[in-house]
Amino acid sequence: MAKSKTANESEPVVIKKYANRRLYNTETSSYITLDLLSQMTREGREFVVVDAKTGEDITHNVLTQIIMEEEQRGKNMLPVNFLRQLIAMYGDSMQSMVPQYLEASMDAFRKNQQQFQEAMKGAFGGGPLADIAKRNLQMFEAAASAFGNGVPGMPGVTPPAPPTPAAAEGSKDEEISDLKAQLAALNAKIDKLT
């Protein structure tokens, strides 16, 4: 079996298309499907499809066929209005400019997509936004434990024991002073956080 090429190598893989519509990968010496060509495209593998009998380059036709099959599977990326506009451009005086414009637009889209992905990696992989998120989480946990003494279900909170009849009869003044002490303790914890 031939050695595998990477996307960086300059030599494209030659795919031969026979009259029976079968595709033959000359690199691996095996028949392949349009799905495999689609996968190769997504991986950045360069290939050229030639008619096995005439040697004519039919890459454009095969790539268009791949798009048609993807669209038929319900993976619609091309809106109907866009397709109508594209068809209307055939025979127009601007037709020769459309391929370059579409190619430049896709290149710009890819660059923006890569920048967005890198920004997201940076945001969640140790950049300044990750540090902010960690600090916010620490502050939330500290606040939850500080306020949690009287809120069941908060992290670090143990459910209170049921009141005994003697405690239920305690004076309201004692309860108020206990609440004031708890409030002062919470204020002190908040001051430490800020």
Protein Blocks (a to p, Z undefined) as FASTA:
>chain_A
ZZdddfkbmbdcdddddfkopacdfklopacdfklmmmmmmnopacddddfklopacklm
mmmmmmmmmmmnopafbdfklmmmmmmmgopaklmmmmmmmmmmmmmmmmmmmmmmmmmm
mmmnopaklmmmmmmmmmmmmmmmmmmmmmghiahiacdddddfklmmpcfklmmmmmmm
mmmmmmmmmmmmZZ
